[in-house]
Amino acid sequence: MFCGPDEGAGAFSNLLLCAACLSSALQTYQIHRGAGAGFLLQALVPLLESAGPLAAPLGLDWVSGSPDNAWTATAVGLSLLAFAFHWLAGDHCTANVLLGGGLLVAASVGSLREEGKAVAGQSVSLVASVTILIVSIFTGNGYGIVGSLLAGTAGLLAGDKRPRMPWKGDVLRCLVAAANLAWRWALRVQHRELEQGSAGGLAEALD
């Protein structure tokens, strides 16, 4: 049970992030399987964190999972989202490099110390945000730009080592939730433009 406003706010922000990522996974699964999987992986982390306090009294401590699993799910999820943006933009080489790099970082979680995990996690977040931002700028995708800026702000805030801000975790989760929603809309716009371009090319070929 929740015993204070901090716990209640944490549960709400976790559920908000989980709902945003799950709905994004459902909306983008038909557009790109990688994007759907990326959103789904990001939804697992807040879902397990929210289920942990409820499952503990029942003796189901394993439900909350381990920090390493949460770290890996986030790293792979962000890499899959960056992969999807570049793939839909036609830059398959960069897409494969980003996904491969993210998987390598995730696979090395067992050999990293806590400081190394923090640096690697922040690096994956910033690389994904910056690469999606670049694609969005060149394609004129406003939703992608907004989502990248929100995710980048969350990544920088998470790495801030100054005295702990009140409600910092909740602010971070709300920023990430908003970023994922913006990326979902960005992927839908990018897919629609791709379909329109393909339809226009086919019409020209038939003329």
GROMACS elastic network, one bead per residue, 0.5 to 0.9 nm:
[ bonds ]
;  ai    aj funct       b0    kb
    1     7     6  0.89220   500
    1    53     6  0.67231   500
    1    54     6  0.66287   500
    1    57     6  0.88985   500
    2     5     6  0.80236   500
    2     6     6  0.85872   500
    2     7     6  0.54928   500
    2     8     6  0.60309   500
    2    11     6  0.85352   500
    2    53     6  0.80509   500
    3     6     6  0.82908   500
    3     7     6  0.65771   500
    3     8     6  0.78102   500
    4     7     6  0.54952   500
    4     8     6  0.63815   500
    4     9     6  0.87236   500
    5     9     6  0.59373   500
    5    10     6  0.83729   500
    6     9     6  0.51888   500
    6    10     6  0.60552   500
    6    11     6  0.85970   500
    6   167     6  0.76506   500
    7    10     6  0.50217   500
    7    11     6  0.61445   500
    7    12     6  0.86248   500
    8    11     6  0.51478   500
    8    12     6  0.62299   500
    8    13     6  0.87169   500
    9    12     6  0.50681   500
    9    13     6  0.61679   500
    9    14     6  0.85025   500
    9   167     6  0.82856   500
    9   170     6  0.69213   500
   10    13     6  0.52540   500
   10    14     6  0.60817   500
   10    15     6  0.85865   500
   10    50     6  0.83498   500
   10   167     6  0.83822   500
   10   169     6  0.74262   500
   10   170     6  0.58573   500
   10   173     6  0.89307   500
   11    14     6  0.50938   500
   11    15     6  0.61496   500
   11    16     6  0.85341   500
   11    46     6  0.86952   500
   11    49     6  0.82701   500
   11    50     6  0.58185   500
   11   170     6  0.88887   500
   12    15     6  0.51550   500
   12    16     6  0.60557   500
   12    17     6  0.86276   500
   12    50     6  0.87262   500
   12   170     6  0.84037   500
   13    17     6  0.61292   500
   13    18     6  0.84834   500
   13    46     6  0.84739   500
   13   169     6  0.84766   500
   13   170     6  0.55197   500
   13   171     6  0.80621   500
   13   172     6  0.88919   500
   13   173     6  0.59715   500
   13   174     6  0.62318   500
   13   177     6  0.87282   500
   14    17     6  0.52166   500
   14    18     6  0.60843   500
   14    19     6  0.85475   500
   14    45     6  0.85945   500
   14    47     6  0.68694   500
   14    49     6  0.73127   500
   14    50     6  0.63054   500
   14   170     6  0.78234   500
   14   173     6  0.67685   500
   14   174     6  0.84844   500
   15    19     6  0.59570   500
   15    20     6  0.84477   500
   15    46     6  0.67293   500
   15    47     6  0.68548   500
   15    50     6  0.70852   500
   16    19     6  0.52042   500
   16    20     6  0.61305   500
   16    21     6  0.86453   500
   16    46     6  0.87309   500
   16   173     6  0.80071   500
   16   174     6  0.72700   500
   16   177     6  0.68894   500
   17    20     6  0.51335   500
   17    21     6  0.61702   500
   17    22     6  0.85242   500
   17    42     6  0.85463   500
   17    43     6  0.69324   500
   17    46     6  0.66619   500
   17    47     6  0.85768   500
   17   173     6  0.60750   500
   17   174     6  0.66032   500
   17   175     6  0.88790   500
   17   176     6  0.70618   500
   17   178     6  0.82627   500
   17   180     6  0.85822   500
   18    21     6  0.52524   500
   18    22     6  0.59926   500
   18    23     6  0.84785   500
   18    40     6  0.87914   500
   18    42     6  0.76278   500
   18    44     6  0.71424   500
   18    45     6  0.78525   500
   18    46     6  0.56398   500
   18    47     6  0.58642   500
   18   177     6  0.78848   500
   19    22     6  0.51574   500
   19    23     6  0.59834   500
   19    24     6  0.83452   500
   19    43     6  0.73834   500
   19    47     6  0.89166   500
   19   177     6  0.84162   500
   20    23     6  0.54052   500
   20    24     6  0.60970   500
   20    25     6  0.86401   500
   20    39     6  0.87222   500
   20    43     6  0.78626   500
   20   177     6  0.56667   500
   20   178     6  0.77335   500
   20   180     6  0.68211   500
   20   181     6  0.62439   500
   21    25     6  0.60734   500
   21    26     6  0.87005   500
   21    38     6  0.88070   500
   21    39     6  0.50775   500
   21    40     6  0.62616   500
   21    41     6  0.84086   500
   21    42     6  0.64251   500
   21    43     6  0.50423   500
   21    44     6  0.88096   500
   21   177     6  0.69984   500
   21   180     6  0.64037   500
   21   181     6  0.74644   500
   21   184     6  0.89406   500
   22    25     6  0.50259   500
   22    26     6  0.63507   500
   22    27     6  0.86742   500
   22    36     6  0.87908   500
   22    39     6  0.65940   500
   22    40     6  0.58429   500
   22    42     6  0.84510   500
   22    43     6  0.58406   500
   22    44     6  0.87727   500
   23    26     6  0.51559   500
   23    27     6  0.61689   500
   23    28     6  0.86581   500
   23    39     6  0.85504   500
   23    40     6  0.89250   500
   23   181     6  0.85839   500
   23   184     6  0.89949   500
   24    27     6  0.50438   500
   24    28     6  0.60381   500
   24    29     6  0.82862   500
   24    35     6  0.87861   500
   24    36     6  0.72173   500
   24    39     6  0.62690   500
   24    40     6  0.81073   500
   24   180     6  0.71804   500
   24   181     6  0.65369   500
   24   183     6  0.84614   500
   24   184     6  0.55806   500
   24   185     6  0.85948   500
   25    28     6  0.53780   500
   25    29     6  0.57459   500
   25    33     6  0.89713   500
   25    35     6  0.71140   500
   25    37     6  0.67461   500
   25    38     6  0.75643   500
   25    40     6  0.55442   500
   25    43     6  0.87257   500
   25   184     6  0.82037   500
   26    29     6  0.55149   500
   26    30     6  0.80269   500
   26    36     6  0.67553   500
   26    39     6  0.87690   500
   26    40     6  0.85725   500
   27    30     6  0.72382   500
   27    31     6  0.79148   500
   27    36     6  0.77924   500
   27   184     6  0.73991   500
   27   188     6  0.83965   500
   28    32     6  0.61521   500
   28    33     6  0.75190   500
   28    35     6  0.64022   500
   28    36     6  0.53422   500
   28    39     6  0.86611   500
   28   184     6  0.67122   500
   28   185     6  0.89603   500
   28   187     6  0.73171   500
   28   188     6  0.72138   500
   29    32     6  0.55205   500
   29    33     6  0.51106   500
   29    34     6  0.77978   500
   29    35     6  0.67409   500
   29    37     6  0.75512   500
   30    33     6  0.66427   500
   30    36     6  0.79456   500
   31    35     6  0.79287   500
   31    36     6  0.81546   500
   31   187     6  0.77247   500
   31   188     6  0.72997   500
   31   191     6  0.67023   500
   32    35     6  0.54095   500
   32    36     6  0.64497   500
   32    37     6  0.88085   500
   32    84     6  0.65950   500
   32    88     6  0.82369   500
   32   187     6  0.86522   500
   32   191     6  0.88477   500
   33    36     6  0.50992   500
   33    37     6  0.61719   500
   33    38     6  0.85551   500
   33    84     6  0.82381   500
   34    37     6  0.51278   500
   34    38     6  0.60710   500
   34    39     6  0.87066   500
   34    77     6  0.87567   500
   34    80     6  0.54488   500
   34    81     6  0.67739   500
   34    83     6  0.72636   500
   34    84     6  0.58754   500
   35    39     6  0.62353   500
   35    40     6  0.85112   500
   35    77     6  0.81963   500
   35    78     6  0.89931   500
   35    80     6  0.59334   500
   35    82     6  0.82542   500
   35    83     6  0.78150   500
   35    84     6  0.54748   500
   35    85     6  0.81452   500
   35   184     6  0.86682   500
   35   187     6  0.84604   500
   36    39     6  0.53245   500
   36    40     6  0.61561   500
   36    41     6  0.87003   500
   36    80     6  0.86047   500
   36    81     6  0.82459   500
   37    41     6  0.61122   500
   37    42     6  0.86464   500
   37    77     6  0.69505   500
   37    80     6  0.72074   500
   37    81     6  0.83888   500
   38    41     6  0.52953   500
   38    42     6  0.64199   500
   38    43     6  0.87631   500
   38    73     6  0.85627   500
   38    74     6  0.83500   500
   38    76     6  0.69925   500
   38    78     6  0.61489   500
   38    79     6  0.74320   500
   38    80     6  0.50231   500
   38    81     6  0.55148   500
   38    84     6  0.89405   500
   39    42     6  0.51977   500
   39    43     6  0.62828   500
   39    44     6  0.89745   500
   39    77     6  0.62931   500
   39    78     6  0.80467   500
   39    80     6  0.84696   500
   39    81     6  0.74879   500
   39   180     6  0.76000   500
   39   184     6  0.88809   500
   40    43     6  0.50208   500
   40    44     6  0.65258   500
   40    77     6  0.75434   500
   41    44     6  0.53236   500
   41    45     6  0.72738   500
   41    70     6  0.89548   500
   41    73     6  0.53489   500
   41    74     6  0.66022   500
   41    76     6  0.75646   500
   41    77     6  0.52978   500
   41    78     6  0.87419   500
   42    45     6  0.58784   500
   42    46     6  0.76961   500
   42    70     6  0.85775   500
   42    73     6  0.63384   500
   42    74     6  0.54134   500
   42    75     6  0.87236   500
   42    76     6  0.86691   500
   42    77     6  0.57471   500
   42    78     6  0.78021   500
   43    46     6  0.60234   500
   43    47     6  0.62299   500
   43    48     6  0.88031   500
   43    74     6  0.88962   500
   44    47     6  0.50243   500
   44    48     6  0.60579   500
   44    49     6  0.85391   500
   44    70     6  0.78642   500
   44    73     6  0.76080   500
   44    74     6  0.88563   500
   45    48     6  0.54524   500
   45    49     6  0.62900   500
   45    50     6  0.87315   500
   45    64     6  0.87669   500
   45    65     6  0.86948   500
   45    69     6  0.84067   500
   45    70     6  0.53839   500
   45    71     6  0.83898   500
   45    73     6  0.71741   500
   45    74     6  0.74601   500
   46    50     6  0.60149   500
   46    51     6  0.84679   500
   46    70     6  0.87929   500
   46   173     6  0.87116   500
   47    50     6  0.52408   500
   47    51     6  0.61463   500
   47    52     6  0.86274   500
   47    64     6  0.85165   500
   48    52     6  0.59747   500
   48    63     6  0.63148   500
   48    65     6  0.66541   500
   48    70     6  0.87509   500
   49    52     6  0.53206   500
   49    53     6  0.76649   500
   49    63     6  0.84913   500
   49    64     6  0.55236   500
   49    65     6  0.80256   500
   50    53     6  0.65918   500
   50    54     6  0.74558   500
   50    64     6  0.78350   500
   51    54     6  0.53306   500
   51    55     6  0.59785   500
   51    56     6  0.85695   500
   51    63     6  0.68068   500
   51    64     6  0.63848   500
   52    55     6  0.51744   500
   52    56     6  0.60243   500
   52    60     6  0.79582   500
   52    61     6  0.66286   500
   52    62     6  0.80339   500
   52    63     6  0.58235   500
   52    65     6  0.81221   500
   53    56     6  0.53713   500
   53    57     6  0.75824   500
   53    61     6  0.84954   500
   53    64     6  0.80059   500
   54    57     6  0.66602   500
   54    58     6  0.77753   500
   54    60     6  0.88219   500
   55    58     6  0.53288   500
   55    59     6  0.65961   500
   55    60     6  0.50674   500
   55    61     6  0.63515   500
   55    62     6  0.85657   500
   55    63     6  0.67692   500
   55    64     6  0.80162   500
   56    59     6  0.51873   500
   56    60     6  0.53432   500
   56    61     6  0.50497   500
   56    62     6  0.85431   500
   56    63     6  0.82656   500
   56    64     6  0.86060   500
   57    60     6  0.74250   500
   57    61     6  0.83960   500
   58    61     6  0.81059   500
   59    62     6  0.84690   500
   60    63     6  0.58173   500
   60    64     6  0.83129   500
   61    64     6  0.61830   500
   61    65     6  0.78861   500
   62    65     6  0.54737   500
   62    66     6  0.81002   500
   65    68     6  0.84633   500
   65    69     6  0.66980   500
   65    70     6  0.74241   500
   66    69     6  0.53210   500
   66    70     6  0.65477   500
   66    71     6  0.87507   500
   67    70     6  0.50915   500
   67    71     6  0.60604   500
   67    72     6  0.85542   500
   68    71     6  0.50243   500
   68    72     6  0.60804   500
   68    73     6  0.85552   500
   68   109     6  0.68235   500
   68   110     6  0.78205   500
   68   117     6  0.88909   500
   69    72     6  0.51040   500
   69    73     6  0.60879   500
   69    74     6  0.86221   500
   70    73     6  0.51551   500
   70    74     6  0.62382   500
   70    75     6  0.86444   500
   71    74     6  0.53280   500
   71    75     6  0.62311   500
   71    76     6  0.87030   500
   71   106     6  0.78649   500
   71   109     6  0.81353   500
   71   117     6  0.80290   500
   71   121     6  0.71937   500
   72    75     6  0.51389   500
   72    76     6  0.60748   500
   72    77     6  0.82963   500
   72   103     6  0.87580   500
   72   105     6  0.84807   500
   72   106     6  0.51291   500
   72   107     6  0.78513   500
   72   109     6  0.72623   500
   72   121     6  0.87589   500
   73    76     6  0.53561   500
   73    77     6  0.58407   500
   73    78     6  0.85532   500
   73   106     6  0.81595   500
   74    77     6  0.50551   500
   74    78     6  0.61477   500
   74    79     6  0.85401   500
   74   121     6  0.81578   500
   74   125     6  0.86222   500
   75    78     6  0.54641   500
   75    79     6  0.62736   500
   75    80     6  0.87400   500
   75   102     6  0.63597   500
   75   103     6  0.78737   500
   75   105     6  0.77489   500
   75   106     6  0.62570   500
   75   120     6  0.87913   500
   75   121     6  0.64838   500
   75   124     6  0.62075   500
   75   125     6  0.73113   500
   76    79     6  0.50454   500
   76    80     6  0.61305   500
   76    81     6  0.87095   500
   76    99     6  0.78248   500
   76   102     6  0.58555   500
   76   103     6  0.61477   500
   76   105     6  0.86590   500
   76   106     6  0.66271   500
   76   124     6  0.88648   500
   77    80     6  0.51677   500
   77    81     6  0.63990   500
   77    82     6  0.88486   500
   77   102     6  0.88581   500
   78    81     6  0.50985   500
   78    82     6  0.63256   500
   78    83     6  0.85456   500
   78   102     6  0.81226   500
   78   124     6  0.73641   500
   78   125     6  0.67105   500
   78   128     6  0.61623   500
   78   129     6  0.84725   500
   79    82     6  0.51729   500
   79    83     6  0.60733   500
   79    84     6  0.86651   500
   79    95     6  0.89492   500
   79    98     6  0.62907   500
   79    99     6  0.52338   500
   79   100     6  0.83779   500
   79   101     6  0.80618   500
   79   102     6  0.53507   500
   79   103     6  0.77537   500
   79   124     6  0.73817   500
   79   125     6  0.84047   500
   79   127     6  0.87427   500
   79   128     6  0.62905   500
   80    84     6  0.61610   500
   80    85     6  0.87738   500
   80    95     6  0.87492   500
   80    98     6  0.82682   500
   80    99     6  0.61194   500
   80   102     6  0.82475   500
   81    84     6  0.50942   500
   81    85     6  0.63998   500
   81    86     6  0.87914   500
   81    99     6  0.89030   500
   81   128     6  0.76288   500
   81   132     6  0.83431   500
   81   183     6  0.85557   500
   82    85     6  0.52925   500
   82    86     6  0.63602   500
   82    87     6  0.85296   500
   82    95     6  0.69776   500
   82    98     6  0.70144   500
   82    99     6  0.76170   500
   82   127     6  0.86529   500
   82   128     6  0.53856   500
   82   129     6  0.77320   500
   82   131     6  0.67788   500
   82   132     6  0.58541   500
   83    86     6  0.53935   500
   83    87     6  0.59634   500
   83    88     6  0.86003   500
   83    92     6  0.82479   500
   83    94     6  0.78032   500
   83    96     6  0.66761   500
   83    97     6  0.84330   500
   83    98     6  0.62831   500
   83    99     6  0.58085   500
   83   128     6  0.87407   500
   83   132     6  0.89410   500
   84    87     6  0.50451   500
   84    88     6  0.60793   500
   84    89     6  0.84615   500
   84    95     6  0.71443   500
   84   187     6  0.83063   500
   85    88     6  0.54131   500
   85    89     6  0.62410   500
   85    90     6  0.88443   500
   85    91     6  0.87783   500
   85    95     6  0.78178   500
   85   131     6  0.87372   500
   85   132     6  0.64376   500
   85   135     6  0.71589   500
   85   136     6  0.84268   500
   85   186     6  0.88956   500
   85   187     6  0.70338   500
   85   190     6  0.82429   500
   86    90     6  0.63382   500
   86    91     6  0.51694   500
   86    92     6  0.64698   500
   86    93     6  0.85713   500
   86    94     6  0.67594   500
   86    95     6  0.51410   500
   86    96     6  0.88589   500
   86   131     6  0.82651   500
   86   132     6  0.75593   500
   86   135     6  0.68361   500
   87    90     6  0.51506   500
   87    91     6  0.54902   500
   87    92     6  0.50346   500
   87    93     6  0.83792   500
   87    94     6  0.81851   500
   87    95     6  0.56875   500
   87    96     6  0.84021   500
   88    91     6  0.75257   500
   88    92     6  0.82757   500
   88   187     6  0.84123   500
   88   190     6  0.72054   500
   88   191     6  0.70657   500
   88   194     6  0.76774   500
   89    92     6  0.81285   500
   89   135     6  0.73379   500
   89   139     6  0.79870   500
   89   190     6  0.77647   500
   89   194     6  0.82530   500
   90    93     6  0.87588   500
   90    95     6  0.89027   500
   91    94     6  0.57553   500
   91    95     6  0.63056   500
   91    96     6  0.89158   500
   92    96     6  0.61743   500
   92    97     6  0.86387   500
   93    96     6  0.53256   500
   93    97     6  0.63240   500
   93    98     6  0.87517   500
   94    97     6  0.50273   500
   94    98     6  0.61040   500
   94    99     6  0.85584   500
   95    98     6  0.53037   500
   95    99     6  0.62452   500
   95   100     6  0.85600   500
   96    99     6  0.51668   500
   96   100     6  0.59464   500
   96   101     6  0.84321   500
   97   100     6  0.51279   500
   97   101     6  0.60050   500
   97   102     6  0.85320   500
   98   101     6  0.51524   500
   98   102     6  0.61428   500
   98   103     6  0.86379   500
   98   127     6  0.86206   500
   98   128     6  0.80825   500
   98   131     6  0.89922   500
   99   102     6  0.51260   500
   99   103     6  0.61916   500
   99   104     6  0.86334   500
  100   103     6  0.51681   500
  100   104     6  0.62012   500
  100   105     6  0.86907   500
  101   104     6  0.51236   500
  101   105     6  0.62430   500
  101   106     6  0.86222   500
  101   124     6  0.89032   500
  102   105     6  0.51650   500
  102   106     6  0.61519   500
  102   107     6  0.85780   500
  102   124     6  0.68824   500
  103   106     6  0.50200   500
  103   107     6  0.60429   500
  103   108     6  0.86749   500
  104   107     6  0.50642   500
  104   108     6  0.63640   500
  105   108     6  0.52625   500
  105   109     6  0.68649   500
  105   120     6  0.72185   500
  105   121     6  0.86283   500
  105   124     6  0.82346   500
  106   109     6  0.55477   500
  106   110     6  0.88036   500
  106   120     6  0.89557   500
  106   121     6  0.89872   500
  107   110     6  0.73833   500
  107   111     6  0.88643   500
  108   111     6  0.55866   500
  108   112     6  0.67096   500
  109   112     6  0.54444   500
  109   113     6  0.83354   500
  109   116     6  0.88172   500
  109   117     6  0.68443   500
  110   113     6  0.82031   500
  112   115     6  0.77944   500
  112   116     6  0.53653   500
  112   117     6  0.58883   500
  113   116     6  0.50997   500
  113   117     6  0.61396   500
  113   118     6  0.86687   500
  114   117     6  0.50753   500
  114   118     6  0.62632   500
  114   119     6  0.87384   500
  115   118     6  0.51635   500
  115   119     6  0.63145   500
  115   120     6  0.85975   500
  116   119     6  0.51586   500
  116   120     6  0.59803   500
  116   121     6  0.83804   500
  117   120     6  0.50768   500
  117   121     6  0.58623   500
  117   122     6  0.84278   500
  118   121     6  0.51924   500
  118   122     6  0.61509   500
  118   123     6  0.85189   500
  118   159     6  0.77606   500
  119   122     6  0.52281   500
  119   123     6  0.60712   500
  119   124     6  0.86919   500
  119   159     6  0.81139   500
  120   124     6  0.61812   500
  120   125     6  0.86138   500
  121   124     6  0.52271   500
  121   125     6  0.62555   500
  121   126     6  0.86733   500
  121   155     6  0.88116   500
  122   125     6  0.51008   500
  122   126     6  0.61217   500
  122   127     6  0.85085   500
  122   155     6  0.59125   500
  122   156     6  0.76770   500
  122   158     6  0.77850   500
  122   159     6  0.68954   500
  123   126     6  0.51840   500
  123   127     6  0.59516   500
  123   128     6  0.84371   500
  123   155     6  0.85421   500
  124   127     6  0.51879   500
  124   128     6  0.60554   500
  124   129     6  0.84998   500
  125   128     6  0.53072   500
  125   129     6  0.61468   500
  125   130     6  0.86197   500
  125   151     6  0.74807   500
  125   152     6  0.72004   500
  125   154     6  0.89064   500
  125   155     6  0.61772   500
  126   129     6  0.50281   500
  126   130     6  0.59582   500
  126   131     6  0.84497   500
  126   148     6  0.89126   500
  126   151     6  0.78443   500
  126   152     6  0.58041   500
  126   155     6  0.64508   500
  126   156     6  0.81200   500
  127   130     6  0.52070   500
  127   131     6  0.60295   500
  127   132     6  0.84396   500
  127   152     6  0.89880   500
  128   131     6  0.53675   500
  128   132     6  0.60893   500
  128   133     6  0.84224   500
  128   148     6  0.82076   500
  128   151     6  0.89107   500
  128   152     6  0.88110   500
  129   132     6  0.52961   500
  129   133     6  0.59987   500
  129   134     6  0.86887   500
  129   147     6  0.80182   500
  129   149     6  0.72568   500
  129   150     6  0.86765   500
  129   151     6  0.61976   500
  129   152     6  0.57618   500
  129   155     6  0.89765   500
  130   134     6  0.61941   500
  130   135     6  0.87364   500
  130   148     6  0.67499   500
  130   149     6  0.84445   500
  130   152     6  0.75901   500
  131   134     6  0.50890   500
  131   135     6  0.63429   500
  131   136     6  0.85677   500
  131   148     6  0.86077   500
  132   135     6  0.51594   500
  132   136     6  0.60419   500
  132   137     6  0.85643   500
  132   144     6  0.68131   500
  132   145     6  0.76562   500
  132   147     6  0.87122   500
  132   148     6  0.64172   500
  132   183     6  0.89893   500
  133   136     6  0.50405   500
  133   137     6  0.60858   500
  133   138     6  0.86861   500
  133   144     6  0.63851   500
  133   145     6  0.52170   500
  133   146     6  0.83540   500
  133   147     6  0.81582   500
  133   148     6  0.54098   500
  133   149     6  0.76125   500
  134   137     6  0.51955   500
  134   138     6  0.63368   500
  134   139     6  0.86325   500
  134   145     6  0.82089   500
  135   138     6  0.53170   500
  135   139     6  0.61338   500
  135   140     6  0.83689   500
  135   141     6  0.81928   500
  135   144     6  0.81896   500
  135   145     6  0.87369   500
  136   139     6  0.51200   500
  136   140     6  0.56710   500
  136   142     6  0.69013   500
  136   143     6  0.79500   500
  136   144     6  0.52271   500
  136   145     6  0.56715   500
  136   148     6  0.87699   500
  136   186     6  0.81911   500
  136   190     6  0.89683   500
  137   140     6  0.50442   500
  137   141     6  0.63373   500
  137   142     6  0.77023   500
  137   144     6  0.80696   500
  137   145     6  0.66759   500
  138   141     6  0.78767   500
  139   142     6  0.89101   500
  139   190     6  0.81295   500
  140   144     6  0.86659   500
  140   145     6  0.85348   500
  141   144     6  0.54340   500
  141   145     6  0.65278   500
  141   146     6  0.89817   500
  141   186     6  0.63716   500
  141   187     6  0.89917   500
  141   189     6  0.74515   500
  141   190     6  0.73532   500
  142   145     6  0.51012   500
  142   146     6  0.62880   500
  142   147     6  0.86130   500
  142   182     6  0.89156   500
  142   186     6  0.73600   500
  143   146     6  0.52066   500
  143   147     6  0.61009   500
  143   148     6  0.85571   500
  143   181     6  0.88865   500
  143   182     6  0.51789   500
  143   183     6  0.63464   500
  143   184     6  0.83699   500
  143   185     6  0.62896   500
  143   187     6  0.85760   500
  143   189     6  0.83984   500
  144   147     6  0.51028   500
  144   148     6  0.60674   500
  144   149     6  0.85942   500
  144   179     6  0.86332   500
  144   182     6  0.63492   500
  144   183     6  0.53973   500
  144   184     6  0.84876   500
  144   185     6  0.78433   500
  144   187     6  0.77702   500
  145   148     6  0.52129   500
  145   149     6  0.62418   500
  145   150     6  0.86772   500
  145   182     6  0.85201   500
  145   183     6  0.85913   500
  145   186     6  0.85361   500
  146   149     6  0.52061   500
  146   150     6  0.62099   500
  146   151     6  0.86481   500
  146   179     6  0.72615   500
  146   182     6  0.66526   500
  146   183     6  0.82443   500
  147   150     6  0.51496   500
  147   151     6  0.61230   500
  147   152     6  0.84563   500
  147   176     6  0.85282   500
  147   178     6  0.71080   500
  147   180     6  0.66202   500
  147   181     6  0.75696   500
  147   183     6  0.54713   500
  147   184     6  0.89445   500
  147   186     6  0.82907   500
  148   151     6  0.51159   500
  148   152     6  0.58997   500
  148   153     6  0.84317   500
  148   179     6  0.66997   500
  148   182     6  0.84839   500
  148   183     6  0.78376   500
  149   152     6  0.50435   500
  149   153     6  0.60543   500
  149   154     6  0.85792   500
  149   179     6  0.79012   500
  150   153     6  0.51533   500
  150   154     6  0.62813   500
  150   155     6  0.87047   500
  150   175     6  0.59176   500
  150   176     6  0.69079   500
  150   178     6  0.72225   500
  150   179     6  0.53596   500
  150   182     6  0.89862   500
  151   154     6  0.50379   500
  151   155     6  0.61751   500
  151   156     6  0.87006   500
  151   172     6  0.89804   500
  151   175     6  0.67075   500
  151   176     6  0.57181   500
  151   177     6  0.89284   500
  151   178     6  0.84221   500
  151   179     6  0.55588   500
  151   180     6  0.81961   500
  152   155     6  0.50097   500
  152   156     6  0.62135   500
  152   157     6  0.85047   500
  153   156     6  0.52062   500
  153   157     6  0.60484   500
  153   158     6  0.85037   500
  153   172     6  0.87379   500
  153   175     6  0.79031   500
  154   157     6  0.50520   500
  154   158     6  0.60197   500
  154   159     6  0.86830   500
  154   171     6  0.82959   500
  154   172     6  0.54743   500
  154   173     6  0.81686   500
  154   175     6  0.61083   500
  154   176     6  0.66302   500
  155   158     6  0.51311   500
  155   159     6  0.64384   500
  155   160     6  0.88940   500
  155   172     6  0.82836   500
  156   159     6  0.52330   500
  156   160     6  0.64305   500
  157   160     6  0.51781   500
  157   161     6  0.87848   500
  157   168     6  0.83550   500
  157   172     6  0.74913   500
  158   161     6  0.82015   500
  158   168     6  0.82616   500
  158   169     6  0.83586   500
  158   172     6  0.72186   500
  160   163     6  0.85940   500
  160   164     6  0.86531   500
  161   164     6  0.75852   500
  162   165     6  0.81715   500
  164   167     6  0.88563   500
  164   168     6  0.73287   500
  165   168     6  0.52163   500
  165   169     6  0.86714   500
  166   169     6  0.82600   500
  166   170     6  0.89612   500
  167   170     6  0.52990   500
  167   171     6  0.62020   500
  167   172     6  0.86594   500
  168   171     6  0.51471   500
  168   172     6  0.61465   500
  168   173     6  0.86846   500
  169   172     6  0.51071   500
  169   173     6  0.62430   500
  169   174     6  0.86791   500
  170   173     6  0.51704   500
  170   174     6  0.61971   500
  170   175     6  0.86116   500
  171   174     6  0.51649   500
  171   175     6  0.61614   500
  171   176     6  0.86500   500
  172   175     6  0.51391   500
  172   176     6  0.61987   500
  172   177     6  0.85667   500
  173   176     6  0.50939   500
  173   177     6  0.60425   500
  173   178     6  0.86158   500
  174   177     6  0.50038   500
  174   178     6  0.61953   500
  174   179     6  0.85323   500
  175   178     6  0.51962   500
  175   179     6  0.61298   500
  175   180     6  0.86959   500
  176   180     6  0.61430   500
  176   181     6  0.86322   500
  177   180     6  0.52246   500
  177   181     6  0.63403   500
  177   182     6  0.87097   500
  178   181     6  0.51610   500
  178   182     6  0.62045   500
  178   183     6  0.86194   500
  179   182     6  0.51154   500
  179   183     6  0.61371   500
  179   184     6  0.85960   500
  180   184     6  0.60971   500
  180   185     6  0.87289   500
  181   184     6  0.50410   500
  181   185     6  0.64603   500
  181   186     6  0.85957   500
  182   185     6  0.52511   500
  182   186     6  0.61088   500
  182   187     6  0.87054   500
  183   187     6  0.60715   500
  183   188     6  0.85586   500
  184   187     6  0.52551   500
  184   188     6  0.63971   500
  184   189     6  0.87655   500
  185   188     6  0.50881   500
  185   189     6  0.62125   500
  185   190     6  0.85803   500
  186   189     6  0.51040   500
  186   190     6  0.60707   500
  186   191     6  0.85190   500
  187   191     6  0.59869   500
  187   192     6  0.84628   500
  188   191     6  0.51048   500
  188   192     6  0.60800   500
  188   193     6  0.86140   500
  189   192     6  0.51091   500
  189   193     6  0.61947   500
  189   194     6  0.85478   500
  190   193     6  0.52440   500
  190   194     6  0.61691   500
  190   195     6  0.87065   500
  191   195     6  0.61925   500
  191   196     6  0.86081   500
  192   195     6  0.51111   500
  192   196     6  0.61706   500
  192   197     6  0.85629   500
  193   196     6  0.50049   500
  193   197     6  0.60522   500
  193   198     6  0.85524   500
  194   197     6  0.50854   500
  194   198     6  0.61863   500
  194   199     6  0.85910   500
  195   198     6  0.50595   500
  195   199     6  0.60849   500
  195   200     6  0.85124   500
  196   199     6  0.50443   500
  196   200     6  0.60480   500
  196   201     6  0.85461   500
  197   200     6  0.50789   500
  197   201     6  0.61378   500
  197   202     6  0.85902   500
  198   201     6  0.51065   500
  198   202     6  0.61543   500
  198   203     6  0.86043   500
  199   202     6  0.51190   500
  199   203     6  0.61655   500
  199   204     6  0.86650   500
  200   203     6  0.50849   500
  200   204     6  0.62356   500
  200   205     6  0.86263   500
  201   204     6  0.51573   500
  201   205     6  0.61997   500
  201   206     6  0.87314   500
  202   205     6  0.50258   500
  202   206     6  0.62717   500
  202   207     6  0.87709   500
  203   206     6  0.51652   500
  203   207     6  0.63049   500
  204   207     6  0.52011   500
